[in-house]
Amino acid sequence: MRVSGIKTLIKSRKSPTDLIEVLQDIQASYNYLPEEALRKVSEELKVPLIEVFRVANFYKAFSLNPRGKHLITVCMGTACHVRGSRRLADELLGMLKIKPGQTTADGKFTVETVNCLGACALGPIVVLDGKYHKHMDASKLRNLIQNLRVKQTGKGNAKNKKRLRS
Ligand code: FES
């Protein structure tokens, strides 16, 4: 990663109160918060590095490790738990062969868990790339994953067909 890219993201924001906003922009651009970027933010915003890491660790929206192309979040809060979110998470993790917080070897999926998304009456809730899916069950979840895999394969096939034609 190039530090100049981070400087562009920081733009004219130089106040410690801009920290979260800057971290959000870096997360959005890189899909995680690289250590090099956090060091630059600390320097530019004059916020101690330990504080930058504390904020980066505190909020679930931030990740210190690269996330997959698709982020799947399973709510494990009490209301979702009693409606079967544990089984859903186990099924999902088994399907993708990863543990919570991990990314699949192909870099396509990251699965994370949270303790409540604030929509308890609609549980169990699974969030896929920012979109909330209410009353989730194993069948719906398998379909979601399958559809994403098909879409990716389809795009790959379309690209290959185009390449073959030209
Ligand atoms: S417990 Fe899942 S949204 Fe509250």
Backbone and ligand atoms as CSV (ligand in chain L), in Angstrom:
chain,resi,resn,atom,element,x,y,z
A,1,MET,N,N,0.839,-1.191,0.000
A,1,MET,CA,C,0.000,0.000,0.000
A,1,MET,C,C,0.875,1.242,0.000
A,2,ARG,N,N,0.399,2.246,-0.706
A,2,ARG,CA,C,1.183,3.477,-0.794
A,2,ARG,C,C,0.646,4.490,0.196
A,3,VAL,N,N,1.589,5.096,0.934
A,3,VAL,CA,C,1.206,6.092,1.933
A,3,VAL,C,C,0.534,7.288,1.283
A,4,SER,N,N,0.928,7.608,0.055
A,4,SER,CA,C,0.312,8.759,-0.616
A,4,SER,C,C,-1.196,8.533,-0.777
A,5,GLY,N,N,-1.597,7.274,-0.992
A,5,GLY,CA,C,-3.022,6.944,-1.089
A,5,GLY,C,C,-3.747,7.250,0.209
A,6,ILE,N,N,-3.101,6.999,1.313
A,6,ILE,CA,C,-3.696,7.277,2.626
A,6,ILE,C,C,-3.829,8.777,2.824
A,7,LYS,N,N,-2.794,9.514,2.412
A,7,LYS,CA,C,-2.846,10.981,2.544
A,7,LYS,C,C,-4.037,11.538,1.772
A,8,THR,N,N,-4.309,10.979,0.614
A,8,THR,CA,C,-5.440,11.429,-0.189
A,8,THR,C,C,-6.743,11.154,0.556
A,9,LEU,N,N,-6.808,10.005,1.207
A,9,LEU,CA,C,-8.029,9.665,1.951
A,9,LEU,C,C,-8.220,10.577,3.164
A,10,ILE,N,N,-7.109,10.957,3.776
A,10,ILE,CA,C,-7.201,11.829,4.955
A,10,ILE,C,C,-7.650,13.225,4.527
A,11,LYS,N,N,-7.245,13.601,3.328
A,11,LYS,CA,C,-7.589,14.909,2.735
A,11,LYS,C,C,-7.200,16.046,3.678
A,12,SER,N,N,-8.139,16.929,3.927
A,12,SER,CA,C,-7.818,18.087,4.763
A,12,SER,C,C,-8.212,17.856,6.220
A,13,ARG,N,N,-8.629,16.646,6.524
A,13,ARG,CA,C,-9.051,16.379,7.902
A,13,ARG,C,C,-7.816,16.160,8.770
A,14,LYS,N,N,-7.585,17.058,9.649
A,14,LYS,CA,C,-6.361,16.995,10.462
A,14,LYS,C,C,-6.661,17.021,11.956
A,15,SER,N,N,-7.928,16.964,12.324
A,15,SER,CA,C,-8.273,17.047,13.735
A,15,SER,C,C,-8.483,15.644,14.310
A,16,PRO,N,N,-8.114,15.448,15.579
A,16,PRO,CA,C,-8.363,14.151,16.223
A,16,PRO,C,C,-9.845,13.761,16.180
A,17,THR,N,N,-10.737,14.743,16.105
A,17,THR,CA,C,-12.176,14.423,16.070
A,17,THR,C,C,-12.590,13.818,14.724
A,18,ASP,N,N,-11.698,13.869,13.747
A,18,ASP,CA,C,-11.985,13.284,12.428
A,18,ASP,C,C,-11.614,11.805,12.359
A,19,LEU,N,N,-11.105,11.272,13.456
A,19,LEU,CA,C,-10.539,9.919,13.434
A,19,LEU,C,C,-11.502,8.874,12.862
A,20,ILE,N,N,-12.710,8.802,13.379
A,20,ILE,CA,C,-13.639,7.745,12.944
A,20,ILE,C,C,-13.980,7.906,11.462
A,21,GLU,N,N,-14.211,9.152,11.060
A,21,GLU,CA,C,-14.544,9.410,9.657
A,21,GLU,C,C,-13.411,8.963,8.726
A,22,VAL,N,N,-12.185,9.256,9.117
A,22,VAL,CA,C,-11.030,8.865,8.300
A,22,VAL,C,C,-10.915,7.338,8.266
A,23,LEU,N,N,-11.094,6.698,9.424
A,23,LEU,CA,C,-11.013,5.229,9.461
A,23,LEU,C,C,-12.109,4.607,8.587
A,24,GLN,N,N,-13.292,5.204,8.591
A,24,GLN,CA,C,-14.384,4.696,7.734
A,24,GLN,C,C,-13.991,4.753,6.262
A,25,ASP,N,N,-13.360,5.860,5.864
A,25,ASP,CA,C,-12.949,5.998,4.463
A,25,ASP,C,C,-11.877,4.980,4.092
A,26,ILE,N,N,-10.939,4.751,5.004
A,26,ILE,CA,C,-9.873,3.775,4.730
A,26,ILE,C,C,-10.480,2.372,4.654
A,27,GLN,N,N,-11.387,2.067,5.602
A,27,GLN,CA,C,-12.043,0.755,5.592
A,27,GLN,C,C,-12.796,0.545,4.280
A,28,ALA,N,N,-13.486,1.582,3.834
A,28,ALA,CA,C,-14.264,1.480,2.593
A,28,ALA,C,C,-13.347,1.288,1.379
A,29,SER,N,N,-12.200,1.931,1.383
A,29,SER,CA,C,-11.296,1.842,0.234
A,29,SER,C,C,-10.520,0.534,0.182
A,30,TYR,N,N,-10.052,0.068,1.332
A,30,TYR,CA,C,-9.170,-1.109,1.351
A,30,TYR,C,C,-9.866,-2.374,1.849
A,31,ASN,N,N,-11.079,-2.220,2.367
A,31,ASN,CA,C,-11.834,-3.342,2.932
A,31,ASN,C,C,-11.239,-3.817,4.253
A,32,TYR,N,N,-10.269,-3.100,4.775
A,32,TYR,CA,C,-9.726,-3.315,6.117
A,32,TYR,C,C,-8.839,-2.132,6.462
A,33,LEU,N,N,-8.288,-2.142,7.673
A,33,LEU,CA,C,-7.430,-1.041,8.095
A,33,LEU,C,C,-5.985,-1.537,8.184
A,34,PRO,N,N,-5.222,-1.323,7.136
A,34,PRO,CA,C,-3.824,-1.773,7.170
A,34,PRO,C,C,-3.032,-1.018,8.250
A,35,GLU,N,N,-2.091,-1.720,8.861
A,35,GLU,CA,C,-1.299,-1.106,9.936
A,35,GLU,C,C,-0.588,0.157,9.455
A,36,GLU,N,N,-0.061,0.110,8.264
A,36,GLU,CA,C,0.643,1.270,7.716
A,36,GLU,C,C,-0.280,2.492,7.661
A,37,ALA,N,N,-1.529,2.240,7.313
A,37,ALA,CA,C,-2.508,3.331,7.234
A,37,ALA,C,C,-2.781,3.899,8.627
A,38,LEU,N,N,-2.895,3.014,9.616
A,38,LEU,CA,C,-3.177,3.480,10.977
A,38,LEU,C,C,-2.016,4.326,11.505
A,39,ARG,N,N,-0.816,3.940,11.154
A,39,ARG,CA,C,0.355,4.724,11.589
A,39,ARG,C,C,0.321,6.120,10.953
A,40,LYS,N,N,-0.054,6.182,9.693
A,40,LYS,CA,C,-0.120,7.469,8.998
A,40,LYS,C,C,-1.246,8.335,9.594
A,41,VAL,N,N,-2.356,7.713,9.903
A,41,VAL,CA,C,-3.480,8.449,10.501
A,41,VAL,C,C,-3.059,9.022,11.855
A,42,SER,N,N,-2.378,8.210,12.632
A,42,SER,CA,C,-1.901,8.659,13.938
A,42,SER,C,C,-1.019,9.898,13.790
A,43,GLU,N,N,-0.117,9.836,12.823
A,43,GLU,CA,C,0.813,10.934,12.571
A,43,GLU,C,C,0.075,12.189,12.092
A,44,GLU,N,N,-0.789,12.019,11.121
A,44,GLU,CA,C,-1.459,13.166,10.495
A,44,GLU,C,C,-2.487,13.827,11.413
A,45,LEU,N,N,-3.221,13.018,12.179
A,45,LEU,CA,C,-4.277,13.562,13.036
A,45,LEU,C,C,-3.778,13.857,14.454
A,46,LYS,N,N,-2.526,13.521,14.686
A,46,LYS,CA,C,-1.906,13.728,16.007
A,46,LYS,C,C,-2.713,13.029,17.108
A,47,VAL,N,N,-3.042,11.771,16.805
A,47,VAL,CA,C,-3.739,10.923,17.778
A,47,VAL,C,C,-2.761,9.796,18.120
A,48,PRO,N,N,-2.531,9.513,19.409
A,48,PRO,CA,C,-1.596,8.430,19.746
A,48,PRO,C,C,-1.997,7.129,19.045
A,49,LEU,N,N,-0.987,6.405,18.570
A,49,LEU,CA,C,-1.249,5.175,17.820
A,49,LEU,C,C,-2.093,4.190,18.633
A,50,ILE,N,N,-1.872,4.130,19.922
A,50,ILE,CA,C,-2.638,3.190,20.749
A,50,ILE,C,C,-4.130,3.550,20.734
A,51,GLU,N,N,-4.425,4.848,20.659
A,51,GLU,CA,C,-5.819,5.289,20.598
A,51,GLU,C,C,-6.431,4.933,19.236
A,52,VAL,N,N,-5.648,5.079,18.182
A,52,VAL,CA,C,-6.127,4.720,16.842
A,52,VAL,C,C,-6.474,3.227,16.829
A,53,PHE,N,N,-5.593,2.389,17.386
A,53,PHE,CA,C,-5.852,0.947,17.435
A,53,PHE,C,C,-7.045,0.628,18.335
A,54,ARG,N,N,-7.194,1.376,19.438
A,54,ARG,CA,C,-8.326,1.131,20.344
A,54,ARG,C,C,-9.644,1.360,19.606
A,55,VAL,N,N,-9.730,2.457,18.878
A,55,VAL,CA,C,-10.945,2.769,18.118
A,55,VAL,C,C,-11.162,1.725,17.002
A,56,ALA,N,N,-10.070,1.378,16.319
A,56,ALA,CA,C,-10.166,0.394,15.225
A,56,ALA,C,C,-10.639,-0.955,15.745
A,57,ASN,N,N,-10.242,-1.301,16.958
A,57,ASN,CA,C,-10.653,-2.581,17.555
A,57,ASN,C,C,-12.057,-2.535,18.135
A,58,PHE,N,N,-12.477,-1.365,18.574
A,58,PHE,CA,C,-13.763,-1.250,19.286
A,58,PHE,C,C,-14.965,-1.448,18.369
A,59,TYR,N,N,-14.915,-0.837,17.198
A,59,TYR,CA,C,-16.079,-0.865,16.311
A,59,TYR,C,C,-16.045,-2.064,15.365
A,60,LYS,N,N,-17.170,-2.790,15.325
A,60,LYS,CA,C,-17.277,-3.971,14.465
A,60,LYS,C,C,-17.179,-3.619,12.985
A,61,ALA,N,N,-17.465,-2.370,12.658
A,61,ALA,CA,C,-17.410,-1.963,11.244
A,61,ALA,C,C,-15.981,-1.960,10.719
A,62,PHE,N,N,-15.020,-1.937,11.643
A,62,PHE,CA,C,-13.617,-1.907,11.217
A,62,PHE,C,C,-13.002,-3.295,11.346
A,63,SER,N,N,-12.046,-3.551,10.461
A,63,SER,CA,C,-11.339,-4.822,10.523
A,63,SER,C,C,-9.850,-4.577,10.345
A,64,LEU,N,N,-9.049,-5.238,11.168
A,64,LEU,CA,C,-7.599,-5.106,11.049
A,64,LEU,C,C,-7.025,-6.145,10.085
A,65,ASN,N,N,-7.884,-7.054,9.654
A,65,ASN,CA,C,-7.458,-8.073,8.685
A,65,ASN,C,C,-8.275,-7.894,7.407
A,66,PRO,N,N,-7.670,-8.246,6.274
A,66,PRO,CA,C,-8.415,-8.116,5.013
A,66,PRO,C,C,-9.688,-8.958,5.053
A,67,ARG,N,N,-10.782,-8.370,4.629
A,67,ARG,CA,C,-12.045,-9.096,4.555
A,67,ARG,C,C,-12.243,-9.620,3.139
A,68,GLY,N,N,-13.112,-10.613,3.039
A,68,GLY,CA,C,-13.423,-11.167,1.734
A,68,GLY,C,C,-14.273,-10.203,0.919
A,69,LYS,N,N,-14.522,-10.592,-0.307
A,69,LYS,CA,C,-15.340,-9.764,-1.194
A,69,LYS,C,C,-16.734,-9.570,-0.603
A,70,HIS,N,N,-17.259,-10.627,0.020
A,70,HIS,CA,C,-18.586,-10.552,0.636
A,70,HIS,C,C,-18.465,-10.714,2.144
A,71,LEU,N,N,-19.079,-9.799,2.870
A,71,LEU,CA,C,-19.073,-9.870,4.325
A,71,LEU,C,C,-20.437,-10.347,4.815
A,72,ILE,N,N,-20.426,-11.450,5.550
A,72,ILE,CA,C,-21.665,-12.011,6.098
A,72,ILE,C,C,-21.597,-11.894,7.616
A,73,THR,N,N,-22.588,-11.235,8.179
A,73,THR,CA,C,-22.627,-11.065,9.626
A,73,THR,C,C,-23.847,-11.780,10.175
A,74,VAL,N,N,-23.617,-12.652,11.142
A,74,VAL,CA,C,-24.720,-13.389,11.758
A,74,VAL,C,C,-24.929,-12.828,13.158
A,75,CYS,N,N,-26.155,-12.448,13.460
A,75,CYS,CA,C,-26.455,-11.930,14.797
A,75,CYS,C,C,-26.581,-13.088,15.779
A,76,MET,N,N,-25.827,-13.011,16.868
A,76,MET,CA,C,-25.852,-14.059,17.885
A,76,MET,C,C,-26.448,-13.530,19.188
A,77,GLY,N,N,-27.148,-12.408,19.116
A,77,GLY,CA,C,-27.783,-11.852,20.303
A,77,GLY,C,C,-28.869,-12.786,20.813
A,78,THR,N,N,-29.370,-12.525,22.007
A,78,THR,CA,C,-30.315,-13.433,22.661
A,78,THR,C,C,-31.541,-13.730,21.805
A,79,ALA,N,N,-32.170,-12.683,21.269
A,79,ALA,CA,C,-33.400,-12.898,20.493
A,79,ALA,C,C,-33.136,-13.735,19.254
A,80,CYS,N,N,-32.032,-13.480,18.595
A,80,CYS,CA,C,-31.694,-14.265,17.401
A,80,CYS,C,C,-31.237,-15.663,17.807
A,81,HIS,N,N,-30.527,-15.747,18.929
A,81,HIS,CA,C,-30.032,-17.045,19.403
A,81,HIS,C,C,-31.195,-18.004,19.672
A,82,VAL,N,N,-32.227,-17.504,20.354
A,82,VAL,CA,C,-33.355,-18.409,20.665
A,82,VAL,C,C,-34.132,-18.794,19.402
A,83,ARG,N,N,-33.929,-18.076,18.340
A,83,ARG,CA,C,-34.587,-18.425,17.064
A,83,ARG,C,C,-33.649,-19.190,16.118
A,84,GLY,N,N,-32.537,-19.636,16.643
A,84,GLY,CA,C,-31.702,-20.556,15.863
A,84,GLY,C,C,-30.479,-19.984,15.182
A,85,SER,N,N,-30.007,-18.815,15.606
A,85,SER,CA,C,-28.857,-18.235,14.910
A,85,SER,C,C,-27.582,-19.073,15.089
A,86,ARG,N,N,-27.465,-19.779,16.202
A,86,ARG,CA,C,-26.276,-20.624,16.412
A,86,ARG,C,C,-26.210,-21.703,15.318
A,87,ARG,N,N,-27.353,-22.348,15.066
A,87,ARG,CA,C,-27.379,-23.389,14.026
A,87,ARG,C,C,-27.061,-22.791,12.644
A,88,LEU,N,N,-27.619,-21.593,12.406
A,88,LEU,CA,C,-27.345,-20.916,11.127
A,88,LEU,C,C,-25.857,-20.634,10.962
A,89,ALA,N,N,-25.257,-20.103,12.029
A,89,ALA,CA,C,-23.825,-19.783,11.970
A,89,ALA,C,C,-23.020,-21.053,11.740
A,90,ASP,N,N,-23.373,-22.125,12.466
A,90,ASP,CA,C,-22.635,-23.391,12.303
A,90,ASP,C,C,-22.759,-23.902,10.868
A,91,GLU,N,N,-23.959,-23.812,10.331
A,91,GLU,CA,C,-24.192,-24.285,8.956
A,91,GLU,C,C,-23.347,-23.471,7.960
A,92,LEU,N,N,-23.406,-22.164,8.139
A,92,LEU,CA,C,-22.670,-21.270,7.246
A,92,LEU,C,C,-21.163,-21.520,7.318
A,93,LEU,N,N,-20.654,-21.598,8.547
A,93,LEU,CA,C,-19.219,-21.795,8.721
A,93,LEU,C,C,-18.783,-23.151,8.179
A,94,GLY,N,N,-19.646,-24.151,8.360
A,94,GLY,CA,C,-19.352,-25.479,7.818
A,94,GLY,C,C,-19.338,-25.457,6.299
A,95,MET,N,N,-20.308,-24.761,5.729
A,95,MET,CA,C,-20.416,-24.657,4.273
A,95,MET,C,C,-19.166,-23.985,3.683
A,96,LEU,N,N,-18.688,-22.956,4.372
A,96,LEU,CA,C,-17.548,-22.188,3.852
A,96,LEU,C,C,-16.206,-22.702,4.387
A,97,LYS,N,N,-16.285,-23.627,5.347
A,97,LYS,CA,C,-15.072,-24.237,5.935
A,97,LYS,C,C,-14.151,-23.187,6.583
A,98,ILE,N,N,-14.749,-22.309,7.355
A,98,ILE,CA,C,-13.975,-21.302,8.095
A,98,ILE,C,C,-14.537,-21.174,9.507
A,99,LYS,N,N,-13.862,-20.395,10.333
A,99,LYS,CA,C,-14.318,-20.093,11.688
A,99,LYS,C,C,-14.779,-18.632,11.720
A,100,PRO,N,N,-15.534,-18.242,12.752
A,100,PRO,CA,C,-15.974,-16.844,12.831
A,100,PRO,C,C,-14.775,-15.889,12.762
A,101,GLY,N,N,-14.932,-14.851,11.978
A,101,GLY,CA,C,-13.864,-13.865,11.831
A,101,GLY,C,C,-12.892,-14.196,10.708
A,102,GLN,N,N,-13.036,-15.376,10.135
A,102,GLN,CA,C,-12.104,-15.777,9.077
A,102,GLN,C,C,-12.686,-15.510,7.686
A,103,THR,N,N,-11.764,-15.581,6.721
A,103,THR,CA,C,-12.110,-15.381,5.311
A,103,THR,C,C,-11.787,-16.663,4.554
A,104,THR,N,N,-12.635,-17.010,3.613
A,104,THR,CA,C,-12.397,-18.222,2.829
A,104,THR,C,C,-11.077,-18.100,2.051
A,105,ALA,N,N,-10.495,-19.246,1.757
A,105,ALA,CA,C,-9.185,-19.263,1.084
A,105,ALA,C,C,-9.214,-18.521,-0.251
A,106,ASP,N,N,-10.370,-18.525,-0.918
A,106,ASP,CA,C,-10.458,-17.834,-2.212
A,106,ASP,C,C,-10.723,-16.333,-2.058
A,107,GLY,N,N,-10.818,-15.872,-0.794
A,107,GLY,CA,C,-11.008,-14.443,-0.539
A,107,GLY,C,C,-12.406,-13.938,-0.851
A,108,LYS,N,N,-13.362,-14.848,-1.019
A,108,LYS,CA,C,-14.702,-14.401,-1.410
A,108,LYS,C,C,-15.618,-14.093,-0.228
A,109,PHE,N,N,-15.490,-14.837,0.872
A,109,PHE,CA,C,-16.424,-14.656,1.977
A,109,PHE,C,C,-15.703,-14.483,3.317
A,110,THR,N,N,-16.186,-13.530,4.095
A,110,THR,CA,C,-15.768,-13.389,5.487
A,110,THR,C,C,-17.026,-13.504,6.321
A,111,VAL,N,N,-16.954,-14.269,7.406
A,111,VAL,CA,C,-18.111,-14.406,8.295
A,111,VAL,C,C,-17.755,-13.827,9.660
A,112,GLU,N,N,-18.612,-12.934,10.131
A,112,GLU,CA,C,-18.424,-12.361,11.457
A,112,GLU,C,C,-19.715,-12.527,12.246
A,113,THR,N,N,-19.606,-12.436,13.549
A,113,THR,CA,C,-20.807,-12.495,14.390
A,113,THR,C,C,-20.902,-11.196,15.187
A,114,VAL,N,N,-22.123,-10.849,15.551
A,114,VAL,CA,C,-22.347,-9.679,16.407
A,114,VAL,C,C,-23.341,-10.069,17.486
A,115,ASN,N,N,-23.431,-9.241,18.511
A,115,ASN,CA,C,-24.312,-9.593,19.622
A,115,ASN,C,C,-25.706,-9.019,19.528
A,116,CYS,N,N,-25.937,-8.031,18.738
A,116,CYS,CA,C,-27.299,-7.550,18.478
A,116,CYS,C,C,-27.217,-6.491,17.392
A,117,LEU,N,N,-28.159,-6.548,16.476
A,117,LEU,CA,C,-28.190,-5.576,15.379
A,117,LEU,C,C,-29.330,-4.584,15.564
A,118,GLY,N,N,-30.034,-4.708,16.680
A,118,GLY,CA,C,-31.098,-3.753,16.982
A,118,GLY,C,C,-32.392,-4.003,16.236
A,119,ALA,N,N,-32.559,-5.191,15.700
A,119,ALA,CA,C,-33.812,-5.521,14.998
A,119,ALA,C,C,-34.298,-6.886,15.489
A,120,CYS,N,N,-34.322,-7.031,16.795
A,120,CYS,CA,C,-34.540,-8.335,17.434
A,120,CYS,C,C,-35.826,-9.023,16.984
A,121,ALA,N,N,-36.899,-8.271,16.759
A,121,ALA,CA,C,-38.181,-8.879,16.387
A,121,ALA,C,C,-38.111,-9.555,15.023
A,122,LEU,N,N,-37.096,-9.227,14.238
A,122,LEU,CA,C,-36.982,-9.771,12.885
A,122,LEU,C,C,-36.005,-10.939,12.786
A,123,GLY,N,N,-35.498,-11.364,13.938
A,123,GLY,CA,C,-34.473,-12.407,13.960
A,123,GLY,C,C,-34.992,-13.776,13.586
A,124,PRO,N,N,-34.079,-14.670,13.280
A,124,PRO,CA,C,-32.639,-14.397,13.213
A,124,PRO,C,C,-32.266,-13.562,11.981
A,125,ILE,N,N,-31.314,-12.669,12.225
A,125,ILE,CA,C,-30.890,-11.741,11.181
A,125,ILE,C,C,-29.495,-12.100,10.672
A,126,VAL,N,N,-29.361,-12.060,9.369
A,126,VAL,CA,C,-28.053,-12.203,8.730
A,126,VAL,C,C,-27.895,-10.991,7.827
A,127,VAL,N,N,-26.736,-10.360,7.912
A,127,VAL,CA,C,-26.465,-9.202,7.062
A,127,VAL,C,C,-25.441,-9.623,6.012
A,128,LEU,N,N,-25.807,-9.432,4.771
A,128,LEU,CA,C,-24.908,-9.790,3.674
A,128,LEU,C,C,-24.556,-8.529,2.910
A,129,ASP,N,N,-23.305,-8.163,2.954
A,129,ASP,CA,C,-22.819,-6.949,2.269
A,129,ASP,C,C,-23.690,-5.736,2.596
A,130,GLY,N,N,-24.049,-5.623,3.870
A,130,GLY,CA,C,-24.798,-4.458,4.333
A,130,GLY,C,C,-26.300,-4.582,4.217
A,131,LYS,N,N,-26.793,-5.637,3.561
A,131,LYS,CA,C,-28.245,-5.800,3.418
A,131,LYS,C,C,-28.770,-6.777,4.482
A,132,TYR,N,N,-29.791,-6.322,5.211
A,132,TYR,CA,C,-30.350,-7.140,6.290
A,132,TYR,C,C,-31.321,-8.181,5.720
A,133,HIS,N,N,-31.153,-9.422,6.162
A,133,HIS,CA,C,-32.073,-10.496,5.778
A,133,HIS,C,C,-32.749,-10.994,7.051
A,134,LYS,N,N,-34.046,-10.756,7.138
A,134,LYS,CA,C,-34.785,-11.100,8.362
A,134,LYS,C,C,-35.305,-12.538,8.317
A,135,HIS,N,N,-35.682,-13.028,9.490
A,135,HIS,CA,C,-36.255,-14.376,9.637
A,135,HIS,C,C,-35.473,-15.401,8.809
A,136,MET,N,N,-34.188,-15.364,8.943
A,136,MET,CA,C,-33.323,-16.242,8.148
A,136,MET,C,C,-33.466,-17.693,8.588
A,137,ASP,N,N,-33.396,-18.592,7.630
A,137,ASP,CA,C,-33.328,-20.019,7.961
A,137,ASP,C,C,-32.244,-20.655,7.091
A,138,ALA,N,N,-31.953,-21.913,7.376
A,138,ALA,CA,C,-30.828,-22.579,6.719
A,138,ALA,C,C,-31.006,-22.619,5.203
A,139,SER,N,N,-32.231,-22.860,4.766
A,139,SER,CA,C,-32.479,-22.963,3.333
A,139,SER,C,C,-32.243,-21.620,2.629
A,140,LYS,N,N,-32.778,-20.543,3.225
A,140,LYS,CA,C,-32.575,-19.204,2.635
A,140,LYS,C,C,-31.082,-18.860,2.598
A,141,LEU,N,N,-30.398,-19.217,3.662
A,141,LEU,CA,C,-28.971,-18.907,3.754
A,141,LEU,C,C,-28.179,-19.652,2.680
A,142,ARG,N,N,-28.480,-20.933,2.509
A,142,ARG,CA,C,-27.800,-21.714,1.460
A,142,ARG,C,C,-28.052,-21.094,0.082
A,143,ASN,N,N,-29.293,-20.663,-0.147
A,143,ASN,CA,C,-29.625,-20.029,-1.433
A,143,ASN,C,C,-28.848,-18.736,-1.657
A,144,LEU,N,N,-28.743,-17.936,-0.591
A,144,LEU,CA,C,-27.989,-16.681,-0.712
A,144,LEU,C,C,-26.553,-16.954,-1.147
A,145,ILE,N,N,-25.922,-17.897,-0.465
A,145,ILE,CA,C,-24.522,-18.216,-0.766
A,145,ILE,C,C,-24.415,-18.796,-2.176
A,146,GLN,N,N,-25.326,-19.704,-2.481
A,146,GLN,CA,C,-25.316,-20.337,-3.799
A,146,GLN,C,C,-25.478,-19.303,-4.908
A,147,ASN,N,N,-26.407,-18.355,-4.702
A,147,ASN,CA,C,-26.622,-17.304,-5.706
A,147,ASN,C,C,-25.374,-16.459,-5.916
A,148,LEU,N,N,-24.685,-16.151,-4.838
A,148,LEU,CA,C,-23.448,-15.371,-4.975
A,148,LEU,C,C,-22.402,-16.151,-5.749
A,149,ARG,N,N,-22.308,-17.438,-5.444
A,149,ARG,CA,C,-21.314,-18.271,-6.155
A,149,ARG,C,C,-21.661,-18.371,-7.639
A,150,VAL,N,N,-22.944,-18.525,-7.933
A,150,VAL,CA,C,-23.375,-18.627,-9.333
A,150,VAL,C,C,-23.101,-17.313,-10.061
A,151,LYS,N,N,-23.445,-16.192,-9.401
A,151,LYS,CA,C,-23.199,-14.881,-10.021
A,151,LYS,C,C,-21.730,-14.723,-10.365
A,152,GLN,N,N,-20.855,-15.083,-9.409
A,152,GLN,CA,C,-19.413,-14.932,-9.651
A,152,GLN,C,C,-18.955,-15.838,-10.781
A,153,THR,N,N,-19.461,-17.073,-10.777
A,153,THR,CA,C,-19.092,-18.008,-11.830
A,153,THR,C,C,-19.612,-17.491,-13.164
A,154,GLY,N,N,-20.844,-16.977,-13.150
A,154,GLY,CA,C,-21.446,-16.444,-14.367
A,154,GLY,C,C,-20.633,-15.314,-14.944
A,155,LYS,N,N,-20.193,-14.390,-14.061
A,155,LYS,CA,C,-19.381,-13.271,-14.531
A,155,LYS,C,C,-18.087,-13.788,-15.119
A,156,GLY,N,N,-17.510,-14.760,-14.432
A,156,GLY,CA,C,-16.250,-15.327,-14.920
A,156,GLY,C,C,-16.457,-15.941,-16.289
A,157,ASN,N,N,-17.565,-16.687,-16.462
A,157,ASN,CA,C,-17.833,-17.311,-17.745
A,157,ASN,C,C,-18.058,-16.270,-18.832
A,158,ALA,N,N,-18.806,-15.206,-18.489
A,158,ALA,CA,C,-19.075,-14.148,-19.464
A,158,ALA,C,C,-17.776,-13.498,-19.914
A,159,LYS,N,N,-16.876,-13.250,-18.951
A,159,LYS,CA,C,-15.588,-12.640,-19.300
A,159,LYS,C,C,-14.810,-13.571,-20.216
A,160,ASN,N,N,-14.812,-14.864,-19.851
A,160,ASN,CA,C,-14.074,-15.822,-20.672
A,160,ASN,C,C,-14.638,-15.907,-22.078
A,161,LYS,N,N,-15.994,-15.907,-22.185
A,161,LYS,CA,C,-16.620,-15.971,-23.508
A,161,LYS,C,C,-16.218,-14.758,-24.339
A,162,LYS,N,N,-16.272,-13.571,-23.691
A,162,LYS,CA,C,-15.918,-12.335,-24.381
A,162,LYS,C,C,-14.476,-12.413,-24.876
A,163,ARG,N,N,-13.578,-12.880,-23.987
A,163,ARG,CA,C,-12.170,-12.989,-24.318
A,163,ARG,C,C,-11.979,-13.933,-25.502
A,164,LEU,N,N,-12.735,-15.034,-25.515
A,164,LEU,CA,C,-12.585,-16.014,-26.582
A,164,LEU,C,C,-13.058,-15.442,-27.928
A,165,ARG,N,N,-14.129,-14.586,-27.846
A,165,ARG,CA,C,-14.670,-14.005,-29.065
A,165,ARG,C,C,-13.720,-13.000,-29.698
A,166,SER,N,N,-12.992,-12.241,-28.841
A,166,SER,CA,C,-12.174,-11.159,-29.400
A,166,SER,C,C,-10.813,-11.648,-29.870
L,1,FES,S1,S,-30.584,-10.158,18.968
L,1,FES,FE1,FE,-30.380,-10.198,16.824
L,1,FES,S2,S,-31.066,-8.231,16.260
L,1,FES,FE2,FE,-31.157,-8.174,18.423
